[in-house]
């Protein structure tokens, strides 16, 4: 496998896990929603399971990491608009990075590609539930 593809996998694996963790912590500590928390955590753990069991494997992916040389590491400097903006931007980040993993794995393993697609669609459902919950949180907090 092309080592540069491994870097794409690594970046998007990390991006997915980080974004899902932010969502998990917001639903856990701010929204006190045990169901959403468990679902975000489950999605995060499924991503790790898939990467570890993939033909490429976690170790090969990590060994190709070049974070010090990453030309895009300083590009995401947007200010977030409150907790709702933080949650929504991280859900979007997770969906986008899952899509990249899905597409890359179409060239490597169709089954794994489908697993990333399934997680992406589960995040779409989580997004809907989280938006409803964060709207309630914001309205209570502002009153």
Secondary structure, DSSP 8 states (H G I E B T S, - for coil): --HHHHHHHHHHHHHHHHHHHHHHHIIIIIS--HHHHHHHHHHHHHHHHHHHHSSS-HHHHHHT--GGG-TTTT-------HHHHHHHHHHHHHHHHHHHHHHHHHTT-HHHHHHHHHHHHHHHHHHHHHHHHHHHHHHHHH-
